[in-house]
Amino acid sequence: MRKTTAKKLLDSILLCLFFAELGGMFLPHPVHEVLGCLFIALIVLHNIKNHYFYTHFLVGTYSPLRLANNISIILFAVSLIILTLSGMVLSQYLFPWFSLASTWNWRSLHLGAAIGALVLLFVHLLLHARRYIHGRVFFGLAGTAFVLAAAGIFGMPYLDRWYHQVNVEKNAVIAGDKVSIPGRVLTVYFSRVGNTNFPSDVDAVSGASIMKDRHEIIGNAEMIAYMLQDAAGGDIFAIQTEKTYPVDYGETTKEGKRERESGKAPTLKRPLPQMENYDVIFLVYPLWWNTLPMPVAGFLKQYDWTGKILVPIVTHGGGGTGESLEAVRKATQTKIPENYLDIYSSDIPAARQKITDFLNDSSKFSAP
Ligand SMILES: Cc1cc2nc3c(=O)[nH]c(=O)nc-3n(C[C@H](O)[C@H](O)[C@H](O)COP(=O)(O)O)c2cc1C
């Protein structure tokens, strides 16, 4: 095979692998890890085959185009190094022994590096194409690359949030520093998990707001509730409805919308906790349609909240606390809670320290 044909073949395989890896949220984890290793091995080969880049790096004059090309290549290399390291930290099959700073959010870093690499790859390819293609065709290509890069920047976090299966080690994720809270503590939570009949084949379950520890599915709000209980002690209670929610994530969102529009809270499973036994209540819930899920509103309406310290902890897909604090005020017939925390759904596996820091401010837990 001629040298240039071999190079082109290698580059084509690299491109295919790169896009296959970008869609890694749709692949089984072991396949994503193996293809990632293959991609990095072929990138090394690509660099060996293009060694003139290094041997001529400081040779000759630097036109603006050459400068831009070299900068994009260096930044692309940096993003690949971050991708590789974060991928190894997240790896469960090929590098389970590899770990680095455990407080870093390696998932967000991996996703950010993938988006950065995508954009830089387009820049690199365009600058390369500029040597051979001119005029309208080049601008057509540049426009397409721009649209694809924008789709990657905005679409990948979305796909990652809704389709990525997050594998965690529950006990490791929830363990951390203990904080002494004055008063008797109850953590109440509502989560999609626990209110949905997921199939017993855990690997067939995908969709947003689901984490997995081998054969256990854990909801986002549920994981935060476990973290809170580990940090603050006390009791824990899961709000459960008599009905179940659809397994399909999209269908659940529609059901949540119907409930909100009807204004009726679904019937809750009993027995409910005896609230007179508690002073501080952490209320963990997901933001639903920018507000409180109806089952949580229904739960709050069961009690007299006078003299209780109610601390909402909200998990969300980007909407923060939305209008849910006002909904808590309405449902509890008290004032808007002053102390609350919101946690973005992708940040949950790394949120334990954030919870400790939040709890450490004891002024939050003095009676109103
Ligand atoms: C019915 C429904 C409505 C949602 N509405 C919003 C929303 O308005 N804003 C937002 O940021 N996230 C929204 N989300 C995303 C959830 O708040 C987020 O995925 C949360 O972490 C899920 O927690 P869970 O796994 O404990 O159910 C919605 C999810 C569902 C199921």
The ligand as a Gaussian input file, in Angstrom:
#p B3LYP/6-31G(d) Opt

LIG

0 1
 C      -41.303000      14.964000      35.182000
 C      -39.937000      15.602000      35.103000
 C      -39.838000      16.967000      34.910000
 C      -38.581000      17.596000      34.946000
 N      -38.524000      18.954000      34.821000
 C      -37.333000      19.583000      34.947000
 C      -37.262000      21.013000      34.900000
 O      -38.250000      21.715000      34.726000
 N      -36.047000      21.588000      35.038000
 C      -34.915000      20.844000      35.234000
 O      -33.844000      21.431000      35.372000
 N      -34.953000      19.497000      35.297000
 C      -36.130000      18.843000      35.152000
 N      -36.184000      17.480000      35.221000
 C      -34.949000      16.737000      35.469000
 C      -34.842000      16.295000      36.917000
 O      -35.042000      17.378000      37.806000
 C      -33.466000      15.708000      37.218000
 O      -33.154000      14.734000      36.250000
 C      -33.406000      15.124000      38.601000
 O      -32.049000      14.990000      38.973000
 C      -34.101000      13.775000      38.672000
 O      -33.984000      13.221000      39.973000
 P      -34.481000      11.727000      40.331000
 O      -33.551000      10.769000      39.651000
 O      -34.296000      11.606000      41.801000
 O      -35.889000      11.562000      39.912000
 C      -37.405000      16.827000      35.141000
 C      -37.522000      15.437000      35.266000
 C      -38.761000      14.822000      35.244000
 C      -38.860000      13.333000      35.395000

